Amino acid sequence: MTCQVIPLRPRRAKRRTFTVPAKSWMVAVPVALSIGWLLALPGMPHAQAGPTASAEHRLDFAISSGDLRPALEKYARQAGIRLSFDPALVAGLTTPGLTGRYTIQDGLDTLLRGTGYTAAQEGGRYVLIPEPPASAGKRPPSGPRLVGALTPV
């Protein structure tokens, strides 16, 4: 006769389980999610004002004078806008620079002063367009013309 040794395992304590009614879960889950959102909101980044920002929103700019192309690229980065222009058209042009607080359009106008270009907003981005010639806005006067000069007595 042979004997076989069987190792005894200690008995595990029975786990107690309790059931949670389904109605409690239907209330607890949305409440927990709402609390999580409320706690996360103060730390969330807020949407930064873009090209559609109000005219009163001003930003700080620090752009040195010099070539226009790098100045425009730096301006677009600092303003957080998309600016489209042909680098070949602005080659050789210079800007007096820009320092201070400006709205996006005012800053572009100041940066482009004297270059022959202006900026216009099109579809969420800004585009450089040539300024109209000074004579294009003037129409010849309509009506009778005086032939001689009038001088006060």
TINU-488729 format. One record per atom (N, C-alpha, C, O): atom name; residue in one letter; z negated, x, y negated; residue number from 1. Coordinates in nm, 2 decimals. Last residue first. Layout:
TINU-488729
a_r_zz_xx_yy_k
CA_A_Z_X_Y_NUM
...
END
This chain:
TINU-488729
a_r_zz_xx_yy_k
N_V_5.47_-1.12_-13.99_153
CA_V_5.48_-1.08_-14.13_153
C_V_5.34_-1.05_-14.19_153
O_V_5.33_-1.01_-14.30_153
N_P_5.56_-1.02_-13.66_152
CA_P_5.47_-1.10_-13.76_152
C_P_5.48_-1.04_-13.90_152
O_P_5.50_-0.92_-13.91_152
N_T_5.88_-1.03_-13.52_151
CA_T_5.77_-0.95_-13.58_151
C_T_5.69_-1.03_-13.67_151
O_T_5.74_-1.11_-13.75_151
N_L_6.08_-1.07_-13.25_150
CA_L_6.01_-1.14_-13.35_150
C_L_5.89_-1.05_-13.40_150
O_L_5.82_-0.99_-13.32_150
N_A_6.41_-0.96_-13.17_149
CA_A_6.27_-0.94_-13.17_149
C_A_6.20_-1.01_-13.28_149
O_A_6.25_-1.02_-13.39_149
N_G_6.67_-1.16_-13.03_148
CA_G_6.62_-1.07_-13.13_148
C_G_6.47_-1.06_-13.11_148
O_G_6.40_-1.14_-13.04_148
N_V_6.69_-1.33_-12.81_147
CA_V_6.78_-1.22_-12.83_147
C_V_6.73_-1.12_-12.92_147
O_V_6.73_-1.00_-12.90_147
N_L_6.49_-1.48_-12.57_146
CA_L_6.51_-1.45_-12.71_146
C_L_6.60_-1.33_-12.72_146
O_L_6.58_-1.22_-12.66_146
N_R_6.60_-1.71_-12.32_145
CA_R_6.56_-1.58_-12.36_145
C_R_6.58_-1.56_-12.51_145
O_R_6.68_-1.61_-12.56_145
N_P_6.47_-2.01_-12.17_144
CA_P_6.56_-1.94_-12.27_144
C_P_6.50_-1.81_-12.30_144
O_P_6.38_-1.78_-12.31_144
N_G_6.39_-1.98_-11.82_143
CA_G_6.39_-2.05_-11.95_143
C_G_6.47_-1.97_-12.05_143
O_G_6.54_-1.87_-12.01_143
N_S_6.20_-1.78_-11.62_142
CA_S_6.30_-1.89_-11.62_142
C_S_6.28_-1.96_-11.75_142
O_S_6.17_-1.98_-11.80_142
N_P_6.17_-1.43_-11.58_141
CA_P_6.12_-1.55_-11.64_141
C_P_6.23_-1.66_-11.64_141
O_P_6.35_-1.62_-11.67_141
N_P_6.20_-1.29_-11.26_140
CA_P_6.24_-1.29_-11.40_140
C_P_6.20_-1.43_-11.46_140
O_P_6.20_-1.53_-11.39_140
N_R_5.90_-1.22_-11.08_139
CA_R_6.03_-1.29_-11.09_139
C_R_6.07_-1.29_-11.23_139
O_R_5.98_-1.29_-11.32_139
N_K_5.72_-0.99_-10.89_138
CA_K_5.75_-1.04_-11.02_138
C_K_5.89_-1.11_-11.02_138
O_K_5.99_-1.05_-10.96_138
N_G_5.68_-0.89_-10.64_137
CA_G_5.60_-1.01_-10.68_137
C_G_5.64_-1.07_-10.81_137
O_G_5.59_-1.18_-10.85_137
N_A_5.85_-0.68_-10.63_136
CA_A_5.88_-0.79_-10.54_136
C_A_5.80_-0.91_-10.58_136
O_A_5.84_-1.03_-10.56_136
N_S_5.77_-0.46_-10.78_135
CA_S_5.86_-0.56_-10.84_135
C_S_5.89_-0.68_-10.76_135
O_S_5.95_-0.78_-10.81_135
N_A_5.61_-0.32_-10.60_134
CA_A_5.55_-0.39_-10.72_134
C_A_5.64_-0.49_-10.78_134
O_A_5.59_-0.59_-10.84_134
N_P_5.68_-0.39_-10.25_133
CA_P_5.70_-0.32_-10.38_133
C_P_5.65_-0.39_-10.50_133
O_P_5.63_-0.52_-10.49_133
N_P_5.41_-0.45_-10.02_132
CA_P_5.53_-0.49_-10.09_132
C_P_5.55_-0.41_-10.22_132
O_P_5.46_-0.37_-10.28_132
N_E_5.30_-0.20_-9.80_131
CA_E_5.27_-0.28_-9.91_131
C_E_5.40_-0.32_-9.97_131
O_E_5.50_-0.25_-9.98_131
N_P_5.34_-0.21_-9.44_130
CA_P_5.38_-0.15_-9.57_130
C_P_5.34_-0.25_-9.69_130
O_P_5.36_-0.37_-9.67_130
N_I_5.05_-0.25_-9.24_129
CA_I_5.18_-0.30_-9.28_129
C_I_5.21_-0.24_-9.42_129
O_I_5.12_-0.21_-9.49_129
N_L_4.85_-0.21_-8.96_128
CA_L_4.90_-0.15_-9.08_128
C_L_5.04_-0.21_-9.11_128
O_L_5.13_-0.20_-9.03_128
N_V_4.64_-0.46_-8.82_127
CA_V_4.77_-0.39_-8.81_127
C_V_4.80_-0.33_-8.95_127
O_V_4.78_-0.40_-9.05_127
N_Y_4.36_-0.54_-8.62_126
CA_Y_4.42_-0.51_-8.75_126
C_Y_4.54_-0.43_-8.73_126
O_Y_4.55_-0.34_-8.65_126
N_R_4.31_-0.82_-8.39_125
CA_R_4.32_-0.68_-8.42_125
C_R_4.37_-0.66_-8.57_125
O_R_4.42_-0.76_-8.63_125
N_G_4.31_-1.09_-8.35_124
CA_G_4.19_-1.02_-8.31_124
C_G_4.20_-0.87_-8.33_124
O_G_4.11_-0.80_-8.29_124
N_G_4.57_-1.17_-8.46_123
CA_G_4.53_-1.19_-8.32_123
C_G_4.42_-1.10_-8.27_123
O_G_4.42_-1.05_-8.16_123
N_E_4.57_-0.97_-8.72_122
CA_E_4.67_-1.04_-8.64_122
C_E_4.61_-1.05_-8.50_122
O_E_4.60_-0.95_-8.43_122
N_Q_4.50_-0.88_-9.05_121
CA_Q_4.44_-0.92_-8.92_121
C_Q_4.54_-1.00_-8.85_121
O_Q_4.59_-1.10_-8.90_121
N_A_4.63_-0.60_-9.22_120
CA_A_4.62_-0.74_-9.20_120
C_A_4.57_-0.77_-9.06_120
O_A_4.60_-0.69_-8.97_120
N_A_4.63_-0.34_-9.47_119
CA_A_4.59_-0.39_-9.33_119
C_A_4.58_-0.54_-9.33_119
O_A_4.53_-0.60_-9.43_119
N_T_4.88_-0.14_-9.63_118
CA_T_4.77_-0.23_-9.63_118
C_T_4.74_-0.28_-9.49_118
O_T_4.83_-0.26_-9.40_118
N_Y_5.03_0.15_-9.78_117
CA_Y_5.00_0.06_-9.66_117
C_Y_4.88_-0.03_-9.69_117
O_Y_4.80_0.00_-9.77_117
N_G_5.04_0.33_-9.97_116
CA_G_5.16_0.25_-9.96_116
C_G_5.14_0.15_-9.84_116
O_G_5.24_0.08_-9.81_116
N_T_4.82_0.48_-10.03_115
CA_T_4.90_0.53_-9.92_115
C_T_5.03_0.45_-9.91_115
O_T_5.12_0.49_-9.84_115
N_G_4.65_0.38_-10.22_114
CA_G_4.74_0.49_-10.27_114
C_G_4.83_0.54_-10.15_114
O_G_4.90_0.63_-10.18_114
N_R_4.40_0.29_-10.00_113
CA_R_4.44_0.29_-10.14_113
C_R_4.53_0.41_-10.17_113
O_R_4.49_0.52_-10.14_113
N_L_4.29_0.28_-9.75_112
CA_L_4.44_0.29_-9.75_112
C_L_4.49_0.29_-9.90_112
O_L_4.61_0.29_-9.92_112
N_L_4.02_0.26_-9.79_111
CA_L_4.07_0.38_-9.71_111
C_L_4.22_0.39_-9.73_111
O_L_4.27_0.51_-9.74_111
N_T_4.01_0.01_-9.92_110
CA_T_3.96_0.13_-9.99_110
C_T_4.02_0.26_-9.92_110
O_T_4.07_0.35_-9.99_110
N_D_4.09_-0.15_-9.71_109
CA_D_4.16_-0.15_-9.84_109
C_D_4.13_-0.02_-9.91_109
O_D_4.22_0.04_-9.97_109
N_L_3.89_-0.11_-9.52_108
CA_L_4.03_-0.07_-9.49_108
C_L_4.11_-0.06_-9.62_108
O_L_4.19_0.03_-9.64_108
N_G_3.67_-0.21_-9.66_107
CA_G_3.68_-0.07_-9.62_107
C_G_3.82_-0.03_-9.59_107
O_G_3.85_0.08_-9.63_107
N_D_3.75_-0.48_-9.68_106
CA_D_3.73_-0.40_-9.80_106
C_D_3.73_-0.25_-9.77_106
O_D_3.79_-0.17_-9.84_106
N_Q_3.75_-0.56_-9.41_105
CA_Q_3.87_-0.56_-9.48_105
C_Q_3.86_-0.48_-9.61_105
O_Q_3.96_-0.41_-9.64_105
N_I_3.48_-0.52_-9.33_104
CA_I_3.59_-0.45_-9.26_104
C_I_3.71_-0.45_-9.34_104
O_I_3.78_-0.34_-9.36_104
N_T_3.27_-0.44_-9.61_103
CA_T_3.32_-0.53_-9.51_103
C_T_3.43_-0.46_-9.45_103
O_T_3.49_-0.37_-9.50_103
N_Y_3.06_-0.15_-9.65_102
CA_Y_3.18_-0.23_-9.68_102
C_Y_3.20_-0.33_-9.58_102
O_Y_3.15_-0.32_-9.46_102
N_R_2.86_0.11_-9.78_101
CA_R_2.86_-0.02_-9.71_101
C_R_2.98_-0.11_-9.75_101
O_R_2.99_-0.14_-9.87_101
N_G_2.97_0.45_-9.76_100
CA_G_2.89_0.34_-9.81_100
C_G_2.91_0.22_-9.72_100
O_G_2.95_0.23_-9.61_100
N_T_3.27_0.62_-9.80_99
CA_T_3.13_0.63_-9.78_99
C_T_3.06_0.52_-9.84_99
O_T_3.08_0.48_-9.96_99
N_L_3.58_0.74_-9.73_98
CA_L_3.51_0.62_-9.75_98
C_L_3.36_0.65_-9.71_98
O_L_3.33_0.70_-9.60_98
N_G_3.89_0.90_-9.85_97
CA_G_3.77_0.89_-9.77_97
C_G_3.69_0.76_-9.80_97
O_G_3.74_0.68_-9.89_97
N_P_4.13_0.93_-9.97_96
CA_P_4.02_0.98_-10.04_96
C_P_3.89_0.97_-9.96_96
O_P_3.79_1.03_-10.01_96
N_T_4.39_1.04_-9.74_95
CA_T_4.30_0.93_-9.79_95
C_T_4.18_1.00_-9.87_95
O_T_4.14_1.11_-9.84_95
N_T_4.74_1.11_-9.69_94
CA_T_4.60_1.15_-9.70_94
C_T_4.52_1.03_-9.76_94
O_T_4.57_0.94_-9.82_94
N_L_5.02_1.16_-9.48_93
CA_L_4.95_1.08_-9.58_93
C_L_4.80_1.12_-9.58_93
O_L_4.75_1.16_-9.47_93
N_G_5.13_1.29_-9.27_92
CA_G_5.14_1.35_-9.40_92
C_G_5.07_1.27_-9.51_92
O_G_5.07_1.32_-9.62_92
N_A_5.19_1.00_-9.08_91
CA_A_5.19_1.15_-9.08_91
C_A_5.21_1.20_-9.22_91
O_A_5.31_1.16_-9.29_91
N_V_5.22_0.74_-9.06_90
CA_V_5.11_0.78_-9.15_90
C_V_5.10_0.94_-9.15_90
O_V_5.01_0.99_-9.22_90
N_L_5.43_0.71_-8.88_89
CA_L_5.45_0.66_-9.02_89
C_L_5.34_0.71_-9.11_89
O_L_5.36_0.71_-9.23_89
N_A_5.34_0.82_-8.65_88
CA_A_5.45_0.89_-8.72_88
C_A_5.46_0.84_-8.86_88
O_A_5.50_0.91_-8.95_88
N_P_5.15_0.64_-8.55_87
CA_P_5.10_0.77_-8.61_87
C_P_5.21_0.84_-8.68_87
O_P_5.18_0.92_-8.78_87
N_D_5.15_0.31_-8.63_86
CA_D_5.24_0.41_-8.58_86
C_D_5.20_0.54_-8.64_86
O_D_5.21_0.56_-8.76_86
N_F_4.86_0.11_-8.55_85
CA_F_4.95_0.17_-8.64_85
C_F_5.03_0.27_-8.57_85
O_F_4.99_0.33_-8.47_85
N_S_4.59_-0.11_-8.51_84
CA_S_4.72_-0.07_-8.46_84
C_S_4.80_-0.01_-8.57_84
O_S_4.82_-0.07_-8.68_84
N_L_4.26_-0.13_-8.42_83
CA_L_4.35_-0.10_-8.53_83
C_L_4.48_-0.04_-8.48_83
O_L_4.48_0.06_-8.42_83
N_R_3.99_-0.31_-8.33_82
CA_R_4.11_-0.25_-8.28_82
C_R_4.21_-0.24_-8.40_82
O_R_4.23_-0.34_-8.47_82
N_I_3.65_-0.21_-8.43_81
CA_I_3.77_-0.30_-8.43_81
C_I_3.89_-0.23_-8.36_81
O_I_3.88_-0.11_-8.33_81
N_G_3.42_-0.08_-8.50_80
CA_G_3.42_-0.16_-8.37_80
C_G_3.54_-0.25_-8.37_80
O_G_3.53_-0.36_-8.31_80
N_A_3.38_0.08_-8.71_79
CA_A_3.38_-0.06_-8.74_79
C_A_3.38_-0.15_-8.61_79
O_A_3.35_-0.26_-8.62_79
N_Q_3.40_0.33_-8.59_78
CA_Q_3.28_0.30_-8.67_78
C_Q_3.27_0.15_-8.69_78
O_Q_3.16_0.09_-8.69_78
N_R_3.66_0.32_-8.49_77
CA_R_3.55_0.34_-8.40_77
C_R_3.42_0.30_-8.47_77
O_R_3.34_0.23_-8.41_77
N_A_3.81_0.29_-8.72_76
CA_A_3.82_0.18_-8.61_76
C_A_3.70_0.20_-8.52_76
O_A_3.64_0.10_-8.48_76
N_Y_3.75_0.53_-8.85_75
CA_Y_3.72_0.40_-8.91_75
C_Y_3.71_0.29_-8.80_75
O_Y_3.62_0.21_-8.80_75
N_K_3.87_0.71_-8.69_74
CA_K_3.73_0.72_-8.70_74
C_K_3.68_0.58_-8.76_74
O_K_3.57_0.53_-8.72_74
N_E_4.14_0.64_-8.73_73
CA_E_4.08_0.64_-8.59_73
C_E_3.93_0.63_-8.60_73
O_E_3.87_0.56_-8.52_73
N_L_4.17_0.69_-9.00_72
CA_L_4.19_0.55_-8.95_72
C_L_4.12_0.54_-8.81_72
O_L_4.06_0.44_-8.78_72
N_A_4.13_0.97_-9.00_71
CA_A_4.04_0.88_-9.08_71
C_A_4.05_0.74_-9.03_71
O_A_3.95_0.67_-9.02_71
N_P_4.35_1.06_-8.85_70
CA_P_4.21_1.07_-8.80_70
C_P_4.11_0.99_-8.87_70
O_P_4.01_0.94_-8.81_70
N_R_4.56_0.97_-9.05_69
CA_R_4.55_0.93_-8.91_69
C_R_4.41_0.94_-8.85_69
O_R_4.35_0.85_-8.80_69
N_L_4.52_1.09_-9.30_68
CA_L_4.50_0.95_-9.28_68
C_L_4.48_0.91_-9.14_68
O_L_4.40_0.82_-9.11_68
N_D_4.34_1.39_-9.39_67
CA_D_4.46_1.32_-9.32_67
C_D_4.42_1.18_-9.29_67
O_D_4.31_1.15_-9.25_67
N_G_4.09_1.34_-9.64_66
CA_G_4.18_1.42_-9.56_66
C_G_4.29_1.34_-9.50_66
O_G_4.34_1.24_-9.56_66
N_S_3.74_1.27_-9.67_65
CA_S_3.87_1.27_-9.72_65
C_S_3.96_1.36_-9.64_65
O_S_3.91_1.45_-9.58_65
N_S_3.52_1.12_-9.42_64
CA_S_3.56_1.22_-9.52_64
C_S_3.70_1.21_-9.56_64
O_S_3.79_1.15_-9.49_64
N_I_3.33_0.85_-9.38_63
CA_I_3.46_0.90_-9.34_63
C_I_3.50_1.00_-9.45_63
O_I_3.51_0.96_-9.57_63
N_A_3.10_0.64_-9.30_62
CA_A_3.10_0.78_-9.35_62
C_A_3.23_0.85_-9.30_62
O_A_3.23_0.91_-9.19_62
N_F_2.98_0.32_-9.35_61
CA_F_3.08_0.40_-9.31_61
C_F_3.06_0.54_-9.37_61
O_F_3.01_0.55_-9.48_61
N_D_2.80_0.03_-9.25_60
CA_D_2.79_0.16_-9.31_60
C_D_2.91_0.25_-9.26_60
O_D_2.93_0.26_-9.14_60
N_L_2.91_-0.31_-9.31_59
CA_L_2.88_-0.20_-9.22_59
C_L_2.87_-0.07_-9.30_59
O_L_2.93_-0.05_-9.40_59
N_R_2.85_-0.65_-9.38_58
CA_R_2.88_-0.52_-9.42_58
C_R_2.83_-0.41_-9.32_58
O_R_2.73_-0.43_-9.26_58
N_H_2.94_-0.97_-9.39_57
CA_H_2.89_-0.88_-9.30_57
C_H_2.94_-0.74_-9.34_57
O_H_3.06_-0.71_-9.34_57
N_E_3.07_-1.16_-9.55_56
CA_E_2.95_-1.09_-9.61_56
C_E_2.89_-0.98_-9.52_56
O_E_2.81_-0.91_-9.56_56
N_A_3.27_-1.27_-9.41_55
CA_A_3.31_-1.17_-9.51_55
C_A_3.19_-1.10_-9.57_55
O_A_3.21_-0.99_-9.62_55
N_S_3.19_-1.29_-9.06_54
CA_S_3.19_-1.34_-9.19_54
C_S_3.22_-1.23_-9.29_54
O_S_3.20_-1.11_-9.27_54
N_A_3.40_-1.17_-8.80_53
CA_A_3.27_-1.18_-8.86_53
C_A_3.29_-1.24_-9.01_53
O_A_3.40_-1.23_-9.06_53
N_T_3.62_-1.13_-8.65_52
CA_T_3.61_-1.26_-8.70_52
C_T_3.47_-1.28_-8.77_52
O_T_3.43_-1.40_-8.80_52
N_P_3.60_-0.87_-8.55_51
CA_P_3.69_-0.90_-8.66_51
C_P_3.68_-1.04_-8.72_51
O_P_3.72_-1.06_-8.83_51
N_G_3.25_-0.90_-8.47_50
CA_G_3.38_-0.84_-8.45_50
C_G_3.47_-0.87_-8.57_50
O_G_3.42_-0.90_-8.68_50
N_A_2.92_-0.83_-8.42_49
CA_A_3.02_-0.90_-8.50_49
C_A_3.15_-0.82_-8.49_49
O_A_3.15_-0.70_-8.51_49
N_Q_2.80_-0.82_-8.09_48
CA_Q_2.82_-0.75_-8.22_48
C_Q_2.93_-0.82_-8.29_48
O_Q_3.03_-0.87_-8.24_48
N_A_2.57_-1.00_-7.91_47
CA_A_2.71_-0.98_-7.94_47
C_A_2.73_-0.92_-8.08_47
O_A_2.67_-0.97_-8.18_47
N_H_2.29_-0.82_-7.80_46
CA_H_2.35_-0.93_-7.87_46
C_H_2.49_-0.90_-7.90_46
O_H_2.53_-0.79_-7.92_46
N_P_2.16_-0.72_-7.49_45
CA_P_2.23_-0.68_-7.61_45
C_P_2.29_-0.81_-7.67_45
O_P_2.35_-0.89_-7.60_45
N_M_1.83_-0.84_-7.39_44
CA_M_1.98_-0.84_-7.38_44
C_M_2.04_-0.79_-7.51_44
O_M_2.00_-0.82_-7.62_44
N_G_1.56_-0.86_-7.43_43
CA_G_1.62_-0.72_-7.40_43
C_G_1.77_-0.72_-7.39_43
O_G_1.83_-0.61_-7.38_43
N_P_1.51_-1.13_-7.47_42
CA_P_1.49_-1.04_-7.58_42
C_P_1.55_-0.90_-7.56_42
O_P_1.58_-0.83_-7.65_42
N_L_1.60_-1.24_-7.21_41
CA_L_1.67_-1.26_-7.33_41
C_L_1.64_-1.16_-7.44_41
O_L_1.73_-1.11_-7.51_41
N_A_1.42_-1.21_-6.99_40
CA_A_1.54_-1.12_-7.01_40
C_A_1.60_-1.13_-7.14_40
O_A_1.66_-1.03_-7.18_40
N_L_1.25_-1.43_-7.00_39
CA_L_1.19_-1.29_-7.02_39
C_L_1.31_-1.19_-7.04_39
O_L_1.28_-1.09_-7.10_39
N_L_1.43_-1.64_-6.97_38
CA_L_1.35_-1.63_-7.09_38
C_L_1.29_-1.49_-7.11_38
O_L_1.29_-1.44_-7.22_38
N_W_1.51_-1.58_-6.70_37
CA_W_1.61_-1.58_-6.81_37
C_W_1.53_-1.56_-6.95_37
O_W_1.58_-1.49_-7.03_37
N_G_1.27_-1.63_-6.56_36
CA_G_1.34_-1.50_-6.56_36
C_G_1.43_-1.48_-6.67_36
O_G_1.44_-1.37_-6.73_36
N_I_1.22_-1.89_-6.62_35
CA_I_1.13_-1.80_-6.67_35
C_I_1.19_-1.66_-6.67_35
O_I_1.17_-1.58_-6.76_35
N_S_1.44_-2.00_-6.47_34
CA_S_1.43_-2.02_-6.62_34
C_S_1.33_-1.92_-6.68_34
O_S_1.36_-1.86_-6.79_34
N_L_1.37_-1.93_-6.21_33
CA_L_1.50_-1.88_-6.27_33
C_L_1.49_-1.89_-6.42_33
O_L_1.53_-1.80_-6.50_33
N_A_1.14_-2.08_-6.17_32
CA_A_1.13_-1.93_-6.16_32
C_A_1.26_-1.87_-6.23_32
O_A_1.25_-1.77_-6.30_32
N_V_1.24_-2.34_-6.20_31
CA_V_1.14_-2.29_-6.29_31
C_V_1.13_-2.14_-6.29_31
O_V_1.12_-2.08_-6.40_31
N_P_1.42_-2.35_-5.98_30
CA_P_1.47_-2.36_-6.12_30
C_P_1.37_-2.31_-6.22_30
O_P_1.41_-2.25_-6.32_30
N_V_1.22_-2.32_-5.76_29
CA_V_1.33_-2.22_-5.78_29
C_V_1.39_-2.24_-5.93_29
O_V_1.40_-2.13_-5.99_29
N_A_1.03_-2.53_-5.78_28
CA_A_0.99_-2.39_-5.80_28
C_A_1.10_-2.30_-5.83_28
O_A_1.09_-2.21_-5.92_28
N_V_1.16_-2.77_-5.72_27
CA_V_1.11_-2.75_-5.86_27
C_V_1.08_-2.60_-5.88_27
O_V_1.10_-2.55_-5.99_27
N_M_1.25_-2.74_-5.47_26
CA_M_1.35_-2.79_-5.57_26
C_M_1.29_-2.78_-5.71_26
O_M_1.37_-2.77_-5.80_26
N_W_1.02_-2.67_-5.34_25
CA_W_1.12_-2.57_-5.36_25
C_W_1.22_-2.61_-5.46_25
O_W_1.27_-2.53_-5.54_25
N_S_0.89_-2.92_-5.33_24
CA_S_0.83_-2.81_-5.41_24
C_S_0.93_-2.70_-5.43_24
O_S_0.93_-2.64_-5.54_24
N_K_1.06_-3.06_-5.16_23
CA_K_1.05_-3.10_-5.30_23
C_K_0.99_-2.99_-5.39_23
O_K_1.03_-2.97_-5.50_23
N_A_1.01_-2.95_-4.91_22
CA_A_1.14_-2.92_-4.98_22
C_A_1.13_-2.96_-5.13_22
O_A_1.20_-2.89_-5.21_22
N_P_0.68_-2.82_-4.87_21
CA_P_0.77_-2.93_-4.87_21
C_P_0.90_-2.89_-4.95_21
O_P_0.89_-2.82_-5.05_21
N_V_0.61_-2.55_-4.67_20
CA_V_0.62_-2.59_-4.81_20
C_V_0.72_-2.71_-4.81_20
O_V_0.83_-2.69_-4.76_20
N_T_0.38_-2.48_-4.41_19
CA_T_0.51_-2.53_-4.46_19
C_T_0.50_-2.57_-4.60_19
O_T_0.40_-2.63_-4.64_19
N_F_0.24_-2.18_-4.29_18
CA_F_0.22_-2.31_-4.36_18
C_F_0.36_-2.35_-4.41_18
O_F_0.44_-2.27_-4.45_18
N_T_0.12_-2.00_-4.02_17
CA_T_0.23_-2.04_-4.11_17
C_T_0.20_-2.17_-4.18_17
O_T_0.13_-2.26_-4.12_17
N_R_-0.05_-1.73_-3.90_16
CA_R_-0.06_-1.87_-3.94_16
C_R_0.06_-1.90_-4.04_16
O_R_0.08_-1.82_-4.13_16
N_R_0.01_-1.55_-3.62_15
CA_R_0.03_-1.57_-3.76_15
C_R_0.02_-1.71_-3.79_15
O_R_0.07_-1.80_-3.72_15
N_K_-0.23_-1.43_-3.39_14
CA_K_-0.13_-1.53_-3.42_14
C_K_-0.11_-1.55_-3.57_14
O_K_-0.21_-1.57_-3.64_14
N_A_-0.26_-1.10_-3.32_13
CA_A_-0.32_-1.22_-3.38_13
C_A_-0.21_-1.31_-3.42_13
O_A_-0.10_-1.27_-3.47_13
N_R_-0.17_-0.98_-3.01_12
CA_R_-0.15_-0.99_-3.15_12
C_R_-0.21_-1.11_-3.20_12
O_R_-0.22_-1.22_-3.13_12
N_R_-0.36_-0.80_-2.77_11
CA_R_-0.30_-0.93_-2.81_11
C_R_-0.28_-0.93_-2.97_11
O_R_-0.37_-0.88_-3.04_11
N_P_-0.26_-0.49_-2.65_10
CA_P_-0.36_-0.57_-2.72_10
C_P_-0.29_-0.70_-2.77_10
O_P_-0.17_-0.69_-2.81_10
N_R_-0.13_-0.45_-2.33_9
CA_R_-0.11_-0.45_-2.47_9
C_R_-0.21_-0.53_-2.54_9
O_R_-0.25_-0.64_-2.49_9
N_L_-0.18_-0.24_-2.05_8
CA_L_-0.21_-0.37_-2.12_8
C_L_-0.19_-0.35_-2.27_8
O_L_-0.23_-0.25_-2.33_8
N_P_0.03_-0.11_-1.82_7
CA_P_-0.04_-0.09_-1.94_7
C_P_-0.07_-0.22_-2.01_7
O_P_0.03_-0.31_-2.01_7
N_I_-0.01_-0.11_-1.48_6
CA_I_0.06_-0.19_-1.58_6
C_I_-0.02_-0.17_-1.71_6
O_I_-0.14_-0.21_-1.71_6
N_V_0.04_0.07_-1.20_5
CA_V_-0.04_0.06_-1.32_5
C_V_0.04_-0.01_-1.43_5
O_V_0.15_0.04_-1.47_5
N_Q_0.05_-0.02_-0.86_4
CA_Q_0.12_0.01_-0.98_4
C_Q_0.03_-0.02_-1.10_4
O_Q_-0.04_-0.12_-1.11_4
N_C_-0.01_0.11_-0.55_3
CA_C_-0.07_0.05_-0.67_3
C_C_0.02_0.08_-0.79_3
O_C_0.07_0.20_-0.80_3
N_T_0.08_0.05_-0.22_2
CA_T_0.09_0.13_-0.34_2
C_T_0.04_0.04_-0.46_2
O_T_0.05_-0.08_-0.46_2
N_M_0.00_0.08_0.11_1
CA_M_0.00_0.00_0.00_1
C_M_0.00_0.09_-0.12_1
O_M_-0.07_0.19_-0.13_1
END
